[in-house]
Amino acid sequence: MKELITTGLISLVILSACSSDSSSGAYVYWTEKTDNQIQQLDHAKINYEIRHGDIWIREKDTRKVVACCS
């Protein structure tokens, strides 16, 4: 019984660690909103959010954004 509980706890810890990586869709600040930046992001088909006049991009898209919009 003790081994079953220990195995269950270890499995939960491993699964929670796997689900909290950067591919979870977390957004990071990119820059202030400008028409030029929006056009470039749309043209490159990169998802973004506008929050209080700032552009936020998905963390996993950071390299693509730097390549296309810098």
C-alpha positions as CSV (number, residue, x, y, z in Angstrom):
1,M,0.0,0.0,0.0
2,K,2.8,2.4,0.9
3,E,4.5,1.7,-2.5
4,L,1.3,2.5,-4.3
5,I,1.0,5.8,-2.6
6,T,4.6,6.7,-3.2
7,T,4.3,5.7,-6.9
8,G,1.2,7.8,-7.2
9,L,2.9,10.8,-5.7
10,I,5.9,10.5,-7.9
11,S,3.7,10.2,-11.0
12,L,1.8,13.4,-10.0
13,V,5.0,15.3,-9.5
14,I,6.4,14.2,-12.9
15,L,3.2,15.0,-14.7
16,S,2.8,18.4,-13.1
17,A,6.4,19.2,-14.1
18,C,5.8,18.3,-17.7
19,S,2.7,20.4,-18.0
20,S,4.4,23.6,-16.7
21,D,7.0,24.1,-19.3
22,S,7.2,27.2,-21.6
23,S,5.0,25.6,-24.3
24,S,2.0,26.1,-22.2
25,G,1.1,29.3,-24.1
26,A,2.4,31.9,-21.6
27,Y,2.6,35.4,-23.1
28,V,5.6,37.7,-22.7
29,Y,5.8,41.5,-23.4
30,W,7.2,42.4,-26.8
31,T,6.8,46.1,-27.5
32,E,4.3,49.0,-27.6
33,K,1.6,48.7,-30.2
34,T,2.3,50.2,-33.6
35,D,0.7,49.6,-36.9
36,N,4.0,48.4,-38.4
37,Q,4.5,45.8,-35.7
38,I,0.9,44.5,-36.0
39,Q,1.3,44.2,-39.8
40,Q,4.5,42.3,-39.5
41,L,3.1,39.9,-36.9
42,D,0.0,39.3,-39.0
43,H,2.0,38.7,-42.1
44,A,4.2,36.2,-40.3
45,K,1.0,34.6,-38.9
46,I,2.2,34.9,-35.3
47,N,-0.4,34.9,-32.5
48,Y,-0.3,37.9,-30.2
49,E,-2.4,39.8,-27.7
50,I,-2.9,43.6,-27.2
51,R,-2.9,44.5,-23.5
52,H,-3.2,48.2,-22.5
53,G,-1.5,49.4,-25.7
54,D,1.3,46.8,-25.5
55,I,1.9,43.7,-27.7
56,W,2.3,40.4,-25.9
57,I,3.6,37.3,-27.8
58,R,3.6,33.7,-26.9
59,E,6.8,32.7,-25.2
60,K,7.4,29.9,-27.6
61,D,7.2,32.3,-30.6
62,T,9.9,34.6,-29.3
63,R,12.5,33.5,-31.9
64,K,10.1,33.8,-34.8
65,V,9.1,37.3,-33.7
66,V,12.7,38.4,-33.3
67,A,13.5,37.0,-36.8
68,C,10.6,38.7,-38.5
69,C,9.9,41.9,-36.6
70,S,13.2,43.2,-35.2
